[in-house]
């Protein structure tokens, strides 16, 4: 009789503990709030100043290195991804190491800029949507190449995730970028 009671007690304990354990391991879902129309002009300007640093790199990757319908994600917590994008951020007035600190929040060494010329065209990355996820922003942009005559060629979509960082050059730093080619 005692053995049966102890078996029943174990079964009841397991029945109570298992659902609690599974509930504890479920990820907490954070929903993105569309703030495209409600974000302040000041914040939008800060976000645009930061994302403009990436439009040449993103467009070069989309136009010359990716196949149709391909998606590529760059997680900037990894040094190799910061280097892969930084080399396309040519700025004659800012050294690559300093540019990395400004846009990623971390210095990167051993990178030289690739110089290039779009000819009579230039990259344009207008915001399509801005989402707020916790303290971070997820920014969806069109990846366009605009000619001097006004013709626009769309190569796909750029999705950037940025987080606020005190004392950073732009007020935000990039944490991730996803490129989706048309």
C-alpha positions in Angstrom: 0.0 0.0 0.0 2.8 2.4 0.9 4.5 1.6 -2.4 1.4 2.4 -4.4 1.0 5.7 -2.5 4.6 6.7 -3.3 4.1 5.8 -7.0 0.9 7.9 -7.1 2.7 10.8 -5.4 5.6 10.7 -7.9 3.1 10.6 -10.8 1.2 13.6 -9.4 4.5 15.5 -8.8 5.7 14.8 -12.3 2.3 15.8 -13.7 2.6 19.2 -11.9 6.3 19.9 -12.6 6.4 19.0 -16.3 3.9 21.7 -17.5 5.6 24.3 -15.3 9.0 23.4 -16.8 7.7 23.7 -20.3 6.1 27.0 -19.6 9.4 28.3 -18.2 11.2 27.4 -21.4 8.8 29.1 -23.8 10.3 32.2 -25.4 8.7 35.6 -24.5 7.4 37.1 -27.7 8.1 40.8 -28.2 5.8 42.3 -30.7 7.1 45.0 -33.1 5.1 48.2 -33.0 4.8 50.2 -36.3 6.1 53.7 -35.5 6.6 54.9 -39.1 4.1 57.7 -38.7 4.5 58.4 -35.0 8.3 58.6 -34.5 9.7 62.0 -33.8 11.5 63.9 -36.5 14.6 64.0 -34.3 14.7 60.3 -33.9 14.0 59.7 -37.6 16.9 62.0 -38.6 19.2 60.1 -36.2 18.1 56.8 -37.7 18.5 58.1 -41.3 22.0 59.5 -40.6 23.1 56.0 -39.4 21.3 54.0 -42.1 22.7 56.3 -44.8 26.2 55.0 -43.9 25.1 51.5 -45.1 23.4 52.3 -48.4 26.5 51.9 -50.6 27.5 48.7 -48.9 24.0 47.2 -49.1 23.5 48.2 -52.7 26.9 46.9 -53.8 26.2 43.5 -52.1 22.7 43.3 -53.7 23.7 44.5 -57.2 27.0 42.6 -57.6 27.3 39.7 -55.1 23.8 38.3 -54.6 21.6 36.1 -56.8 17.9 36.8 -57.4 15.6 35.9 -54.5 18.6 35.4 -52.2 18.6 36.7 -48.6 21.8 37.4 -46.6 21.9 38.4 -43.0 24.9 40.2 -41.4 25.0 39.9 -37.6 27.4 42.7 -36.5 28.3 41.1 -33.2 30.6 39.0 -35.4 33.8 40.7 -36.6 33.8 39.1 -40.0 30.4 40.6 -40.8 31.5 44.1 -39.6 34.6 43.8 -41.9 32.5 42.6 -44.9 30.3 45.6 -44.8 32.8 48.2 -43.6 35.1 47.9 -46.6 32.2 49.4 -48.8 31.7 52.4 -46.5 34.3 54.6 -48.2 34.7 58.0 -46.5 37.9 59.9 -47.3 37.5 61.9 -44.1 37.1 59.1 -41.6 39.4 56.1 -41.1 37.8 52.6 -41.2 38.6 52.0 -37.5 36.7 55.2 -36.5 33.9 54.5 -38.9 33.4 51.1 -37.4 33.1 52.7 -33.9 30.6 55.1 -35.2 28.3 52.6 -36.9 28.8 49.4 -35.0 29.9 50.7 -31.6 33.1 48.6 -31.9 36.4 49.3 -33.6 37.5 47.0 -36.4 41.1 46.8 -37.6 42.7 45.6 -40.8 40.1 46.9 -43.2 40.8 49.1 -46.1 38.0 50.9 -48.0 37.1 49.8 -51.5 36.7 52.9 -53.7 34.1 52.8 -56.4 31.9 55.0 -58.6 28.3 54.5 -59.4 28.7 56.6 -62.5 25.8 58.9 -63.1 23.7 56.9 -60.6 23.7 56.8 -56.8 22.2 54.7 -54.1 19.0 55.8 -52.4 17.5 53.9 -49.4 14.2 55.5 -48.4 12.4 54.2 -45.3 9.4 52.0 -46.0 8.5 51.1 -42.4 10.0 51.6 -38.9 9.2 49.2 -36.1 10.0 49.5 -32.5 10.9 46.3 -30.7 11.7 46.9 -27.1 14.4 49.6 -27.2 15.6 48.6 -30.7 14.3 49.8 -34.0 13.8 47.6 -37.0 14.0 49.7 -40.2 12.8 48.4 -43.6 14.2 50.3 -46.6 14.0 50.0 -50.3 17.4 49.5 -52.0 17.3 51.7 -55.0 19.8 53.0 -57.6 18.7 56.4 -58.9 20.2 57.9 -62.1 20.7 61.6 -62.7 17.8 61.4 -65.2 15.5 60.2 -62.4 15.2 56.6 -63.4 15.0 54.3 -60.4 16.1 50.6 -60.3 15.0 48.7 -57.2 17.3 45.8 -56.2 15.5 44.6 -53.2 15.0 45.4 -49.5 17.3 46.3 -46.6 16.2 45.5 -43.1 18.3 47.0 -40.4 18.2 46.5 -36.6 19.7 49.3 -34.6 19.9 49.9 -30.8 20.4 53.1 -28.9 23.8 53.7 -27.5 24.7 56.6 -25.3 27.7 58.7 -26.4 27.7 57.1 -29.9 28.2 59.3 -32.9 24.6 58.8 -34.3 22.9 58.0 -31.0 22.3 54.4 -32.3 24.5 51.6 -33.5 23.7 48.8 -36.1 23.3 45.3 -34.7 22.1 43.4 -37.8 21.3 43.9 -41.5 19.4 41.6 -43.7 19.5 42.1 -47.5 16.7 40.6 -49.7 17.3 40.7 -53.4 14.4 40.9 -55.8 
